[in-house]
Amino acid sequence: MIRFSGFHTGDAVAYIIGMKRLLIPLAAFVVAAPISAKDSLGVFGQWGAFRDADVPRCYAIAEAEDSRNRRDFEPFASVGTWPERRVRGQVHFRLSRELSESPRLRLAIGGQRFDLTGSGNEGWAVDGSGDAAIVAAMRSGSRMSISANDNRGNRFTDRYSLEGAATALDAASVGCAAR
């Protein structure tokens, strides 16, 4: 199966502009939203939903919670849909650190655990059924965390609130439903 993350480190910043938790009012978020053909479908709790007509794709996205730990990158979690590629509900994580050769990527949502695959500073579900199971867990969970080994041999964890995730997932799905 060919995996299309659709998110590249170079353009990832455009997806998370304005996603600074609840401190930024919705109006400021809409103004700060990416200009390059990305339409805001809404902000729901800690999650936002967007449509990018140029690709085309729709996605739900959230930044990781603040951390005092070292971060080499600004981490985010996203679930994307690419109608022309017939890819729906694909999970993608940009991690806060570069991964080791044997990263042991592990996602925890409530009492459920999922092994992930990844390289560089990115992680994905192992396959489509993993994507589906993770998305189902996200819909009913309140928090999730991703732990891995970085390229310096240290274990690290990125944490997320799932407040608003289910609604953002629905908005992203509906945003690309007729495409």
N, C-alpha and C positions, 0 to 999 in steps of 0.2 A: 504494500500500500504506500503510495506517495503521500508524504506529509507536507502540508503547506502551512507553515506558521503564519505567514503573512505579515509578521512583525519583524522588523530589522532594527538593530541597535541604533542606526542612524536616524530613523524616523520615529522611534518609539517616544521620544520626548513630545512630539506633536500629539500623541494620543493621551498623554496624562497632564497636559497643561490645564491648569484650573482644577485639578483633582485633589486639592489640599484639604481633605477631610471636611468637616462641617464649618470650619472657620471662614470659608469663602462663601459669600452669599450666592445664590443661584444666578442672580443677574450678572455678577462679576464673572461667574463661571462661563456663562453663555458668551459674553464679550470676549473672554480669553480663549475660548474654544478654538481649535485649529481652523485656520482660514483656508487651507488647501483642499477644498471640496469635501470636508468632513462635516456632516450635519449632526447636531446634537439631537438625540431622540429623547433625552431626559436624564436627570440626575435623581437617583433613588437611594437614599441613605448614603452609604459609602461608595456606591457604584454608579457609573455613568453608562449610557448606551449611545452609540454613534453609528452613522451610516457614511460610508465613503463611496460615492457614486462612481468615481474614477476607476476603481479596481474591478468590479464592485464587491463590497463586503459590508457586513454589519458586525458589531462586537459590543460586548459588555466588558467593562474594564474598571479596575480599582488599584490604587496604590497600596503598598504594604503599610502597616502601622509604623509610626515613628519608632526608632530604636536608638539606643546609645551605642550599639555595637558598630564596628567599622563597616562602612559600605563603600564599595568601589563603583557601584551602579545604583540607580534609583529603581528598586524592584516594583513590578506590577504583575497582576494576574489578569488574564483576559480569556474570553470565550468567544470565538469567531465563527462566522458563517460566510462562505463564499459560494453564492448560488450558481455561478457559471462553472465552478469546479465540482459542484455537487458535494460540497463539504459543509457540514452543519455541526454546531456544538463542539468545535475543536478547542481544547484547553491549551493555553500557553502561559508560561511563567518566565518573566525576566527576573533573574535572581540578583541579589545584592553583591555577590562575589563571583569571581571566576571559579569554575569547577575543577576539581582534580581529575586525574585520569580514571579514577574509580570513585565517583562522587556519592554513591549510595543515596540517591534522591528519594525522599519519602514524604508523601503528603498525608496529613492527618486532618480529618473533618469529623468532629464528634468522636465517636468510638471507632470510626472506620479508618483504615490505613491503605494507601495506594503507593505502589512502586512506580516511579517515573523514570523516563530516560531523558538525557540531555547532554549538552556540550557547551563549551564556552561559558556563557552566563545565562543559558536558557534551558528550560525544561518543558517536557510534554508528557502526555499520557503515552503509554506503550503502544496502544492501538485504539481503534474506534470504539470498541466495547469499554475500554478504560475511560475514554472521554465521556461516554454516556453515564457510566457509574459515578464519575466525579461530578458531573453536572447534576445528577440526581441528588447526590449527597450535599452539594452546595445549596440546592433549593431548600433543604430541610435543616441545614446546619446554621449555627450562629457565628462560628469562628473556624478558620483553617490555618494551618501552618505547614511550611515546607522546610525540611531540614536536609542538609547535604554537607559533603566535605569540600572545602575550598582547595585551591591550588597551593596553599601554604600548609596543608595538613590539618587545618582546624575545622571543627564542626560548626555550622552556623544555622540559624533559623530565621525565616521571614514569616511574619504573622499578618493575617488579614481578618477584618470584620466581614461577615457575610450579610450585614444589615443592608437590605435593598437589592441583594444579588438576584433573587428570584424575579423581581420586577424588571430589573435591568436586562436579565436574560430574555424575558418575554418581549420586552421592547425591541431588543436587537433581532430577535427571531421574526417578529411582526414587520420590522423595518425592511427585511429582505424577503418577506414571504411571497410577494408578487413579482419577484425579480428572477 
